[in-house]
């Protein structure tokens, strides 16, 4: 199926959603398109965009394309800016855009923020505690610590992984995005991303579908986070 920008804009106005969730005091942007029986269209949209996760929600009977990585959300801001005309979706997009731009500004570390974070790490503070003082997420702090500061012991603040989380991270890895960047984008730790790639995501390739993968992993996935 060939996708054009005009067609995509119309589809997004009808079936898209520009939303965000709250985590550790931050607003986390998310873009999704949901429609029953639209797997072919959503896969074509993913191919057109070059990113995104496509999966089916069995309980709802809906096919979903979802984008959660910050850098990809920022690309969507540029793509859709000034093109969403439907009033309801336009208002939704404008608020969502501000959430994305907050993250863009938050990526810049000041010297004072680095000094504060290093000082708190040395006193044993957790990543979540440091996040409250530096305006950066726990995942971004851990990634920076791993790449630059190397202050041990490292704090841990992991959330339970869901199937869609694994699919999102795995597809980012397949697109050539590094462990460190995936960890920062998804608010996870570097070690968690690396561990799940070695022990979990390979199983998603050995089953016939992601839905079957979900049932195969259901008994143990909560214990793997």
N, C-alpha and C positions, 0 to 999 in steps of 0.2 A: 504493500500500500504506500503510495507516494503522499508525503505530507507537505503542505505549504504553510507559510506563516499565517496567512489569513484564515485558513481552515483551522489551524491550531488555536488561534485567538478565539474563534467562535466556539470551539469545543471547550476551551477553558472557561469562557463566560458561562456556558451552560452547565458543565459538570465539574469544573475545577474548584479548588478550595485553597485560599491563602490563609494559613492559620499559624498559631504558635502555642507552645506549652510553657509552663513555668517549672524551672528546676534550679534549686539552690539560689533563689533570688533573681534568676535571669530569665528572660523571655527567649525561647528557642524556636526559630522559624521552621515552618514545615509547609511544603507545597504538595498537593495531591490531586489526582483525578480519579474518580470512582464511578463505575458504571457496570451494570450486569451485562455479561456477554460481550465485553469490549476488549478481550485479551489481544486480538490482532491489532486493533487501533492503538492500544497502549504500548505494545511492543514497537509499533512503527514510530510512535512519538518518542519513545526512548532512543531509538536509532537516530531520529532527527536531532534530538538534543545532544546525544552523545553521553548521557548519564541518566540516573534514576533507577529505582527498583520497581519491578512489576511482579505482582503476586495476586493470589486469589484468597479472599476471606470466605472460607467454606460456610461458616455460620450465617453470613449475610448474603451469600451468593453473588458477591460483587467482585469485579476485577479492579485492581488498584495500581496506579503508578504513583510513586512517592519519592520526593526529594527532600533530604534533611541536611546534607552536607552544606556548610555555610558558604564555601566558595561556589558551589553549584547554585545555591539560592541567589547569590549575588549576580551570577550570570543570567538568571531568570529575571532579576530586576532590570538589567540592561535590555533583555529581549522584549519584555512586556511594557516597559516604560512608555507612557503616552498612547498605548494601543488598546487598552482595556476600556471599552465604552459603556458596557452595561453598568448602570449606576450602582447597584448593589455590589457587584464584583469589583468595580473601580474603587469604592470606599474600602473594601476588604484589602485590596492590593496596596492601597496607599498606606494603611496602617502596618501591613506586613512588611512593606518596603522599609519603613522606619526601623522596624525590629532588625532587619538584615543590616542596615547601615550602622546600627548600634554595634553590631558584632564586628563590622569592618573597622570602626574606630577603636574597638576594644583590643584588637590584635596588636596595636602599637604599645610597646613597653617603654615606660619612662625610666630614667635612672633611679628615681626615688622608689618606684614600684619594685624594681629588681632588688634594690638594697633591702627593702622591707620584707620581700618574700624570702630572701636568703637568710635574713636575721631570724625570721619566724621558723624556717626549716631547721636551723641550727638549734632552736629551743624545743624542737619536737612537735611543732604545730602540724595539724593535718592539712591536706590540700584544700579541703572545704573551708577550714578556718582561715587560711591564707587568702582564699578567693574573696572572702567578705571584706578584706582590707585592700585588695589590689585591683578590683574591677576586672579580674580575669577568671575564667572558669577553672575548676579543679583539674579537668583534663588538660587544659592549656598549661597550667602550672607544672603538672607532672611531666608533660612533654618537654617543657623548657628546662626543667631540672635534669631530666635524662640527657638532653642534648648539650646543655651548657654548664650547669652548676655542679652536678654529680654530688649532691649532698645526701648522705645516707644516715639512718634508715629512711627509705621513702615511705610517705604516707599512702594509704589506700582508701579509696572511696568509690567502690564499684557498685553498679546497679545490676539487677537481674537482667539477663539477656533474653529477649523474645526472638521468635523466628524471623520477624521482619528486620530486627536489628542485625542478625547474622547475615541475612540476604543483602542488606544495604552495605555493610562493611565489606563483605566478600566481593560485591560488584565494584566497589571503589578500588579494592586491591587489584582486580582484574583490569581496571582502567589505568593501572600504573601508579596509583597514589600510594605513597609510602606509609609504613606503619605509623610513623610519627604524625603525619598529617591526618590520617584517619582517626588516630586517638584524639587529636585536638579538635577535629571537626565534630566528632560524636560525643565528646566529653568522656572518653574512656582512657584507660592507661595504656601505655606502649606495650607493657608486658601482657596485658589482657588481649590486645589485638594479635600479638604474635602467637600467644598460646592457643587462641581459638582457631587461628589459621592452621596451626599444626595438628590440632586434635578434633576440631569440630567441622570446619567448613569443607574439608575434603569429603565428608560424608554427604554433603549436599549435592556432590557431583555423581555419586554412585547410585542414587535412587532415580526412579523414573520421573518424578516431579517434585517440586518444592513442597507440595501439600503432603506427599508421602514422606518426604524428609521430616516434616514437622511431626508426623505421628511416630516415625522411627526414633526421633530424638526426644519426644515428649517426656519419656520416663526419666531422662537424665539431664535434660538441658538446664533445669533450675539449679542443679548441683554443680554446673560447670562454670558459673559466673565467678 
